[in-house]
Structures are given as C-alpha cells and as structure tokens.
C-alpha cells in the first residue's frame, strides 16, 4: 500500500515537471500587450520590436533594495550600449504597466529580460545580476 502511494506521488510529480517545462518553454518571444499609449513602456517595447531592435527590459520597483541596485547597473551600462540595445525600464507599481506585468508573468522583481532583434528572449533572470554577466548577455544581442 505504501509503495503504491509513493508511485502515485512520483507520477504526479513527473507530470507536473513535464507540464511546467512545456508551458514555460513556449515563451520564447515578446508577448503582445494592448496598451500602446504614447510614452509608456508597452509602446516602447512595441516600437523596438517593430524596428527590429534588441532590448533590455528591467521590471523593477522603487521600493525594493535589489531593484534599486539593478537600476544603478541599468543606468551604468546604458551609455555603452546606446544605439545598440534599447533599455526599457518598467515600474511594476505604476498602474499603466499592469497589463505589461501580467503579459510578462512578473511575480518577483527585479526581473530582467534581454530580447534579440528578432523579438526572441535571449536571457531572463530574477534578482541582481553582476555587471560582467550582463555585458556578456547584452553583447550576444548587439547588432
């Protein structure tokens, strides 16, 4: 009886893992977002996508310490990649970005997505990323 219970639990875990990989493995390109008001992040993403630009999306909050650290790195690297990668910051607490947060399935911040010029996610990470690691990832999508 105990071995049957263990086998059932193991099967359920395997099914959950397979489903998880198949579900999350499908997000390889930029999700569409309806909100395209001028000056907002969704419009900037859509414009960059239409122009075939590579992007760094930084989902952050002004109230979390790791987000503030990542924002400093974001600002530090931006001049070096001017005209090569579009840097787009998204404040998750701004009401304008609710649909964007949902479309990108943001659960934790800071969250980074690096998108290549074809609109495919090249890199994603939650948390602080060392500057050198970010440079390596950004260099992969430079035109």
N, CA and C atoms as an extended XYZ file, in Angstrom:
429
Properties=species:S:1:pos:R:3:atomname:S:1:resname:S:1:resid:I:1 pbc="F F F"
N         0.821       -1.191        0.000 N   UNK     1
C         0.000        0.000        0.000 CA  UNK     1
C         0.868        1.260        0.000 C   UNK     1
N         1.915        1.240        0.824 N   UNK     2
C         2.808        2.395        0.909 CA  UNK     2
C         3.553        2.609       -0.410 C   UNK     2
N         3.960        1.523       -1.059 N   UNK     3
C         4.692        1.652       -2.324 CA  UNK     3
C         3.786        2.177       -3.441 C   UNK     3
N         2.507        1.851       -3.402 N   UNK     4
C         1.564        2.369       -4.398 CA  UNK     4
C         1.405        3.875       -4.221 C   UNK     4
N         1.304        4.325       -2.980 N   UNK     5
C         1.169        5.746       -2.679 CA  UNK     5
C         2.411        6.506       -3.166 C   UNK     5
N         3.568        5.947       -2.938 N   UNK     6
C         4.815        6.579       -3.381 CA  UNK     6
C         4.859        6.642       -4.907 C   UNK     6
N         4.425        5.579       -5.569 N   UNK     7
C         4.419        5.548       -7.034 CA  UNK     7
C         3.455        6.590       -7.595 C   UNK     7
N         2.295        6.745       -6.989 N   UNK     8
C         1.318        7.727       -7.445 CA  UNK     8
C         1.875        9.141       -7.276 C   UNK     8
N         2.475        9.399       -6.136 N   UNK     9
C         3.062       10.722       -5.882 CA  UNK     9
C         4.184       10.994       -6.882 C   UNK     9
N         5.022        9.999       -7.148 N   UNK    10
C         6.117       10.168       -8.107 CA  UNK    10
C         5.575       10.473       -9.503 C   UNK    10
N         4.521        9.766       -9.905 N   UNK    11
C         3.915       10.019      -11.218 CA  UNK    11
C         3.357       11.430      -11.311 C   UNK    11
N         2.691       11.871      -10.253 N   UNK    12
C         2.148       13.230      -10.245 CA  UNK    12
C         3.251       14.268      -10.345 C   UNK    12
N         4.341       14.068       -9.635 N   UNK    13
C         5.469       14.992       -9.707 CA  UNK    13
C         6.060       15.032      -11.109 C   UNK    13
N         6.195       13.881      -11.731 N   UNK    14
C         6.742       13.828      -13.091 CA  UNK    14
C         5.828       14.577      -14.055 C   UNK    14
N         4.525       14.380      -13.927 N   UNK    15
C         3.564       15.072      -14.796 CA  UNK    15
C         3.663       16.575      -14.591 C   UNK    15
N         3.783       17.022      -13.339 N   UNK    16
C         3.892       18.457      -13.060 CA  UNK    16
C         5.165       19.034      -13.655 C   UNK    16
N         6.266       18.315      -13.554 N   UNK    17
C         7.535       18.797      -14.101 CA  UNK    17
C         7.453       18.889      -15.621 C   UNK    17
N         6.911       17.866      -16.276 N   UNK    18
C         6.785       17.876      -17.730 CA  UNK    18
C         5.879       19.020      -18.177 C   UNK    18
N         4.763       19.210      -17.482 N   UNK    19
C         3.862       20.305      -17.819 CA  UNK    19
C         4.560       21.650      -17.628 C   UNK    19
N         5.279       21.798      -16.544 N   UNK    20
C         5.988       23.051      -16.272 CA  UNK    20
C         6.988       23.392      -17.361 C   UNK    20
N         7.785       22.413      -17.785 N   UNK    21
C         8.765       22.667      -18.834 CA  UNK    21
C         8.081       22.983      -20.157 C   UNK    21
N         7.017       22.271      -20.467 N   UNK    22
C         6.352       22.532      -21.740 CA  UNK    22
C         5.654       23.880      -21.737 C   UNK    22
N         5.079       24.274      -20.609 N   UNK    23
C         4.378       25.551      -20.530 CA  UNK    23
C         5.347       26.718      -20.568 C   UNK    23
N         6.362       26.704      -19.703 N   UNK    24
C         7.290       27.825      -19.633 CA  UNK    24
C         8.288       27.835      -20.778 C   UNK    24
N         8.515       26.717      -21.415 N   UNK    25
C         9.424       26.669      -22.549 CA  UNK    25
C         8.855       27.320      -23.796 C   UNK    25
N         7.541       27.532      -23.834 N   UNK    26
C         6.899       28.115      -25.012 CA  UNK    26
C         7.115       29.609      -25.124 C   UNK    26
N         7.394       30.305      -24.031 N   UNK    27
C         7.559       31.754      -24.085 CA  UNK    27
C         8.954       32.085      -24.589 C   UNK    27
N         9.059       32.198      -25.904 N   UNK    28
C        10.365       32.494      -26.498 CA  UNK    28
C        10.369       33.820      -27.228 C   UNK    28
N         9.208       34.478      -27.295 N   UNK    29
C         9.176       35.768      -27.955 CA  UNK    29
C         8.388       36.765      -27.114 C   UNK    29
N         8.436       37.992      -27.529 N   UNK    30
C         7.809       39.077      -26.782 CA  UNK    30
C         6.294       38.915      -26.798 C   UNK    30
N         5.660       38.859      -25.608 N   UNK    31
C         4.204       38.743      -25.593 CA  UNK    31
C         3.542       40.044      -26.018 C   UNK    31
N         2.388       39.945      -26.703 N   UNK    32
C         1.692       41.162      -27.125 CA  UNK    32
C         0.998       41.837      -25.954 C   UNK    32
N         0.921       43.155      -25.990 N   UNK    33
C         0.221       43.928      -24.974 CA  UNK    33
C        -0.600       44.988      -25.687 C   UNK    33
N        -1.847       45.134      -25.283 N   UNK    34
C        -2.759       46.051      -25.956 CA  UNK    34
C        -2.482       47.518      -25.652 C   UNK    34
N        -2.027       47.849      -24.451 N   UNK    35
C        -1.864       49.236      -24.020 CA  UNK    35
C        -0.711       49.890      -24.781 C   UNK    35
N        -1.030       50.786      -25.721 N   UNK    36
C         0.003       51.407      -26.554 CA  UNK    36
C        -0.032       52.929      -26.457 C   UNK    36
N        -0.362       53.440      -25.285 N   UNK    37
C        -0.397       54.889      -25.105 CA  UNK    37
C         1.004       55.452      -25.264 C   UNK    37
N         1.138       56.636      -25.872 N   UNK    38
C         2.455       57.229      -26.082 CA  UNK    38
C         3.202       57.428      -24.767 C   UNK    38
N         4.484       57.140      -24.762 N   UNK    39
C         5.319       57.392      -23.603 CA  UNK    39
C         5.334       56.278      -22.578 C   UNK    39
N         4.566       55.218      -22.776 N   UNK    40
C         4.615       54.162      -21.776 CA  UNK    40
C         5.527       53.031      -22.234 C   UNK    40
N         5.794       52.128      -21.323 N   UNK    41
C         6.736       51.049      -21.591 CA  UNK    41
C         6.235       50.096      -22.662 C   UNK    41
N         4.927       49.803      -22.663 N   UNK    42
C         4.371       48.889      -23.667 CA  UNK    42
C         4.592       49.448      -25.067 C   UNK    42
N         4.400       50.736      -25.231 N   UNK    43
C         4.606       51.367      -26.536 CA  UNK    43
C         6.084       51.312      -26.931 C   UNK    43
N         6.971       51.515      -25.972 N   UNK    44
C         8.408       51.459      -26.258 CA  UNK    44
C         8.823       50.055      -26.683 C   UNK    44
N         8.265       49.043      -26.028 N   UNK    45
C         8.577       47.656      -26.388 CA  UNK    45
C         8.071       47.358      -27.793 C   UNK    45
N         6.844       47.766      -28.073 N   UNK    46
C         6.250       47.523      -29.382 CA  UNK    46
C         7.045       48.233      -30.486 C   UNK    46
N         7.452       49.461      -30.227 N   UNK    47
C         8.230       50.217      -31.209 CA  UNK    47
C         9.573       49.548      -31.468 C   UNK    47
N        10.253       49.121      -30.401 N   UNK    48
C        11.544       48.449      -30.553 CA  UNK    48
C        11.378       47.139      -31.314 C   UNK    48
N        10.324       46.412      -30.993 N   UNK    49
C        10.048       45.150      -31.683 CA  UNK    49
C         9.819       45.393      -33.174 C   UNK    49
N         9.011       46.398      -33.503 N   UNK    50
C         8.719       46.722      -34.908 CA  UNK    50
C         9.958       47.198      -35.660 C   UNK    50
N        10.886       47.846      -34.951 N   UNK    51
C        12.121       48.347      -35.563 CA  UNK    51
C        13.231       47.298      -35.609 C   UNK    51
N        12.960       46.111      -35.049 N   UNK    52
C        13.980       45.056      -35.032 CA  UNK    52
C        15.136       45.383      -34.109 C   UNK    52
N        14.838       46.083      -33.021 N   UNK    53
C        15.880       46.454      -32.057 CA  UNK    53
C        15.989       45.408      -30.954 C   UNK    53
N        17.194       45.196      -30.474 N   UNK    54
C        17.402       44.392      -29.279 CA  UNK    54
C        17.008       45.241      -28.079 C   UNK    54
N        16.578       44.575      -26.999 N   UNK    55
C        16.100       45.314      -25.823 CA  UNK    55
C        16.572       44.672      -24.534 C   UNK    55
N        16.709       45.509      -23.521 N   UNK    56
C        16.840       45.046      -22.139 CA  UNK    56
C        15.625       45.594      -21.416 C   UNK    56
N        14.761       44.699      -20.957 N   UNK    57
C        13.606       45.089      -20.163 CA  UNK    57
C        13.944       44.848      -18.699 C   UNK    57
N        13.799       45.891      -17.895 N   UNK    58
C        14.033       45.769      -16.457 CA  UNK    58
C        12.735       46.080      -15.736 C   UNK    58
N        12.085       45.036      -15.219 N   UNK    59
C        10.896       45.196      -14.390 CA  UNK    59
C        11.392       45.411      -12.967 C   UNK    59
N        10.990       46.542      -12.375 N   UNK    60
C        11.526       46.895      -11.063 CA  UNK    60
C        10.511       47.693      -10.261 C   UNK    60
N        10.874       47.945       -9.024 N   UNK    61
C        10.089       48.797       -8.136 CA  UNK    61
C        11.057       49.769       -7.472 C   UNK    61
N        10.575       50.938       -7.165 N   UNK    62
C        11.436       51.922       -6.492 CA  UNK    62
C        11.522       51.658       -4.998 C   UNK    62
N        10.768       50.670       -4.510 N   UNK    63
C        10.715       50.418       -3.068 CA  UNK    63
C        11.453       49.158       -2.637 C   UNK    63
N        12.117       48.471       -3.549 N   UNK    64
C        12.856       47.268       -3.134 CA  UNK    64
C        14.356       47.493       -3.364 C   UNK    64
N        15.144       47.094       -2.371 N   UNK    65
C        16.592       47.334       -2.408 CA  UNK    65
C        17.272       46.652       -3.601 C   UNK    65
N        16.986       45.374       -3.898 N   UNK    66
C        17.623       44.762       -5.072 CA  UNK    66
C        17.261       45.484       -6.372 C   UNK    66
N        16.033       46.006       -6.446 N   UNK    67
C        15.614       46.751       -7.646 CA  UNK    67
C        16.432       48.022       -7.809 C   UNK    67
N        16.668       48.705       -6.707 N   UNK    68
C        17.458       49.938       -6.747 CA  UNK    68
C        18.873       49.619       -7.224 C   UNK    68
N        19.440       48.498       -6.743 N   UNK    69
C        20.777       48.084       -7.182 CA  UNK    69
C        20.799       47.790       -8.685 C   UNK    69
N        19.788       47.034       -9.161 N   UNK    70
C        19.736       46.718      -10.589 CA  UNK    70
C        19.528       47.972      -11.421 C   UNK    70
N        18.770       48.915      -10.904 N   UNK    71
C        18.542       50.163      -11.641 CA  UNK    71
C        19.846       50.945      -11.788 C   UNK    71
N        20.696       50.899      -10.766 N   UNK    72
C        22.014       51.547      -10.861 CA  UNK    72
C        22.849       50.899      -11.967 C   UNK    72
N        22.824       49.571      -12.032 N   UNK    73
C        23.561       48.843      -13.069 CA  UNK    73
C        22.986       49.174      -14.441 C   UNK    73
N        21.665       49.220      -14.528 N   UNK    74
C        20.946       49.578      -15.755 CA  UNK    74
C        21.448       50.935      -16.259 C   UNK    74
N        21.477       51.927      -15.380 N   UNK    75
C        21.929       53.276      -15.744 CA  UNK    75
C        23.415       53.318      -16.064 C   UNK    75
N        24.196       52.486      -15.394 N   UNK    76
C        25.646       52.435      -15.624 CA  UNK    76
C        25.962       51.884      -17.019 C   UNK    76
N        25.238       50.858      -17.448 N   UNK    77
C        25.527       50.211      -18.728 CA  UNK    77
C        24.880       50.898      -19.931 C   UNK    77
N        23.839       51.647      -19.702 N   UNK    78
C        23.077       52.236      -20.801 CA  UNK    78
C        23.931       53.053      -21.780 C   UNK    78
N        24.821       53.927      -21.331 N   UNK    79
C        25.605       54.718      -22.298 CA  UNK    79
C        26.475       53.864      -23.230 C   UNK    79
N        27.006       52.768      -22.731 N   UNK    80
C        27.878       51.911      -23.544 CA  UNK    80
C        27.114       51.192      -24.655 C   UNK    80
N        25.816       51.028      -24.489 N   UNK    81
C        25.008       50.292      -25.465 CA  UNK    81
C        24.046       51.200      -26.224 C   UNK    81
N        24.249       52.507      -26.108 N   UNK    82
C        23.402       53.482      -26.802 CA  UNK    82
C        23.387       53.196      -28.296 C   UNK    82
N        22.212       53.056      -28.876 N   UNK    83
C        22.078       52.777      -30.297 CA  UNK    83
C        22.271       51.321      -30.675 C   UNK    83
N        22.626       50.475      -29.715 N   UNK    84
C        22.843       49.053      -29.975 CA  UNK    84
C        21.757       48.192      -29.343 C   UNK    84
N        21.346       48.574      -28.133 N   UNK    85
C        20.313       47.868      -27.384 CA  UNK    85
C        19.423       48.928      -26.754 C   UNK    85
N        18.116       48.759      -26.892 N   UNK    86
C        17.198       49.713      -26.261 CA  UNK    86
C        16.949       49.280      -24.820 C   UNK    86
N        17.195       50.195      -23.891 N   UNK    87
C        16.992       49.951      -22.476 CA  UNK    87
C        15.598       50.457      -22.100 C   UNK    87
N        14.755       49.553      -21.590 N   UNK    88
C        13.390       49.911      -21.225 CA  UNK    88
C        13.144       49.473      -19.787 C   UNK    88
N        12.835       50.443      -18.946 N   UNK    89
C        12.540       50.120      -17.554 CA  UNK    89
C        11.035       50.169      -17.327 C   UNK    89
N        10.540       49.215      -16.557 N   UNK    90
C         9.115       49.110      -16.289 CA  UNK    90
C         8.919       49.092      -14.776 C   UNK    90
N         8.272       50.130      -14.262 N   UNK    91
C         7.962       50.209      -12.835 CA  UNK    91
C         6.706       49.375      -12.596 C   UNK    91
N         6.841       48.270      -11.879 N   UNK    92
C         5.720       47.355      -11.677 CA  UNK    92
C         4.614       47.962      -10.821 C   UNK    92
N         4.912       49.027      -10.101 N   UNK    93
C         3.904       49.668       -9.255 CA  UNK    93
C         3.103       50.745       -9.986 C   UNK    93
N         3.511       51.080      -11.192 N   UNK    94
C         2.798       52.080      -11.983 CA  UNK    94
C         1.570       51.418      -12.615 C   UNK    94
N         0.407       51.994      -12.402 N   UNK    95
C        -0.851       51.431      -12.902 CA  UNK    95
C        -0.865       51.264      -14.419 C   UNK    95
N        -0.110       52.088      -15.123 N   UNK    96
C        -0.034       51.996      -16.580 CA  UNK    96
C         0.541       50.646      -17.019 C   UNK    96
N         1.348       50.037      -16.157 N   UNK    97
C         2.065       48.814      -16.525 CA  UNK    97
C         1.397       47.519      -16.062 C   UNK    97
N         0.173       47.576      -15.567 N   UNK    98
C        -0.485       46.367      -15.049 CA  UNK    98
C        -0.593       45.287      -16.120 C   UNK    98
N        -1.066       45.659      -17.313 N   UNK    99
C        -1.199       44.675      -18.394 CA  UNK    99
C         0.160       44.125      -18.807 C   UNK    99
N         1.164       44.976      -18.815 N   UNK   100
C         2.514       44.554      -19.167 CA  UNK   100
C         3.046       43.549      -18.143 C   UNK   100
N         2.842       43.826      -16.874 N   UNK   101
C         3.266       42.900      -15.810 CA  UNK   101
C         2.590       41.543      -15.979 C   UNK   101
N         1.315       41.559      -16.308 N   UNK   102
C         0.577       40.315      -16.499 CA  UNK   102
C         1.036       39.574      -17.744 C   UNK   102
N         1.244       40.299      -18.824 N   UNK   103
C         1.669       39.667      -20.084 CA  UNK   103
C         3.020       38.973      -19.929 C   UNK   103
N         3.903       39.571      -19.152 N   UNK   104
C         5.242       39.013      -18.950 CA  UNK   104
C         5.308       38.092      -17.738 C   UNK   104
N         4.162       37.892      -17.072 N   UNK   105
C         4.061       36.994      -15.907 CA  UNK   105
C         5.071       37.362      -14.816 C   UNK   105
N         5.141       38.643      -14.499 N   UNK   106
C         6.076       39.115      -13.481 CA  UNK   106
C         5.544       38.766      -12.096 C   UNK   106
N         6.347       38.025      -11.334 N   UNK   107
C         5.976       37.659       -9.972 CA  UNK   107
C         6.927       38.278       -8.955 C   UNK   107
N         8.181       38.415       -9.332 N   UNK   108
C         9.197       38.945       -8.431 CA  UNK   108
C        10.003       40.006       -9.171 C   UNK   108
N        10.538       40.943       -8.424 N   UNK   109
C        11.381       41.980       -9.003 CA  UNK   109
C        12.678       42.073       -8.209 C   UNK   109
N        13.737       42.499       -8.849 N   UNK   110
C        13.854       42.899      -10.247 CA  UNK   110
C        13.882       41.685      -11.177 C   UNK   110
N        13.233       41.828      -12.318 N   UNK   111
C        13.241       40.799      -13.348 CA  UNK   111
C        13.799       41.420      -14.621 C   UNK   111
N        14.753       40.730      -15.215 N   UNK   112
C        15.408       41.182      -16.438 CA  UNK   112
C        15.073       40.252      -17.591 C   UNK   112
N        14.752       40.834      -18.730 N   UNK   113
C        14.618       40.106      -19.992 CA  UNK   113
C        15.522       40.804      -20.996 C   UNK   113
N        16.333       40.032      -21.694 N   UNK   114
C        17.106       40.568      -22.805 CA  UNK   114
C        16.538       39.930      -24.064 C   UNK   114
N        16.129       40.782      -24.993 N   UNK   115
C        15.428       40.366      -26.207 CA  UNK   115
C        16.322       40.644      -27.407 C   UNK   115
N        16.451       39.673      -28.313 N   UNK   116
C        17.271       39.904      -29.504 CA  UNK   116
C        16.477       40.663      -30.564 C   UNK   116
N        17.111       40.998      -31.661 N   UNK   117
C        16.482       41.820      -32.698 CA  UNK   117
C        15.348       41.092      -33.429 C   UNK   117
N        15.235       39.793      -33.241 N   UNK   118
C        14.143       39.019      -33.836 CA  UNK   118
C        12.933       38.946      -32.900 C   UNK   118
N        13.054       39.572      -31.735 N   UNK   119
C        11.956       39.567      -30.779 CA  UNK   119
C        11.916       38.344      -29.886 C   UNK   119
N        13.006       37.598      -29.824 N   UNK   120
C        13.073       36.394      -29.002 CA  UNK   120
C        13.818       36.672      -27.703 C   UNK   120
N        13.346       36.050      -26.640 N   UNK   121
C        14.008       36.207      -25.344 CA  UNK   121
C        15.335       35.469      -25.392 C   UNK   121
N        16.405       36.221      -25.220 N   UNK   122
C        17.748       35.661      -25.239 CA  UNK   122
C        18.195       35.279      -23.824 C   UNK   122
N        17.707       36.043      -22.841 N   UNK   123
C        18.140       35.841      -21.451 CA  UNK   123
C        17.061       36.379      -20.531 C   UNK   123
N        16.853       35.694      -19.408 N   UNK   124
C        15.968       36.225      -18.389 CA  UNK   124
C        16.484       35.819      -17.017 C   UNK   124
N        16.228       36.686      -16.046 N   UNK   125
C        16.728       36.447      -14.695 CA  UNK   125
C        15.904       37.247      -13.701 C   UNK   125
N        15.774       36.690      -12.518 N   UNK   126
C        15.153       37.402      -11.404 CA  UNK   126
C        16.245       37.653      -10.381 C   UNK   126
N        16.380       38.910       -9.950 N   UNK   127
C        17.389       39.258       -8.952 CA  UNK   127
C        18.495       40.114       -9.536 C   UNK   127
N        19.501       40.331       -8.721 N   UNK   128
C        20.645       41.153       -9.129 CA  UNK   128
C        21.579       40.318       -9.995 C   UNK   128
N        22.078       40.928      -11.053 N   UNK   129
C        22.975       40.253      -11.983 CA  UNK   129
C        24.293       41.017      -11.984 C   UNK   129
N        25.421       40.336      -11.829 N   UNK   130
C        26.706       41.027      -11.894 CA  UNK   130
C        26.895       41.738      -13.233 C   UNK   130
N        27.543       42.884      -13.205 N   UNK   131
C        27.739       43.715      -14.397 CA  UNK   131
C        28.393       42.925      -15.522 C   UNK   131
N        29.418       42.167      -15.214 N   UNK   132
C        30.133       41.414      -16.264 CA  UNK   132
C        29.229       40.388      -16.925 C   UNK   132
N        28.371       39.731      -16.140 N   UNK   133
C        27.425       38.761      -16.712 CA  UNK   133
C        26.436       39.463      -17.638 C   UNK   133
N        25.978       40.630      -17.221 N   UNK   134
C        25.043       41.392      -18.056 CA  UNK   134
C        25.701       41.828      -19.363 C   UNK   134
N        26.946       42.264      -19.286 N   UNK   135
C        27.656       42.669      -20.500 CA  UNK   135
C        27.747       41.506      -21.482 C   UNK   135
N        28.035       40.300      -20.972 N   UNK   136
C        28.117       39.120      -21.839 CA  UNK   136
C        26.778       38.869      -22.519 C   UNK   136
N        25.710       38.965      -21.759 N   UNK   137
C        24.375       38.712      -22.321 CA  UNK   137
C        23.969       39.806      -23.304 C   UNK   137
N        24.258       41.061      -22.977 N   UNK   138
C        23.926       42.159      -23.882 CA  UNK   138
C        24.731       42.067      -25.176 C   UNK   138
N        25.988       41.663      -25.062 N   UNK   139
C        26.838       41.550      -26.251 CA  UNK   139
C        26.328       40.485      -27.212 C   UNK   139
N        25.598       39.502      -26.697 N   UNK   140
C        25.030       38.456      -27.554 CA  UNK   140
C        23.927       39.000      -28.483 C   UNK   140
N        23.289       40.106      -28.085 N   UNK   141
C        22.176       40.621      -28.883 CA  UNK   141
C        22.491       41.931      -29.603 C   UNK   141
N        23.718       42.416      -29.463 N   UNK   142
C        24.119       43.657      -30.145 CA  UNK   142
C        24.107       43.426      -31.641 C   UNK   142
N        23.558       44.383      -32.365 N   UNK   143
C        23.509       44.271      -33.850 CA  UNK   143
C        24.874       44.441      -34.455 C   UNK   143
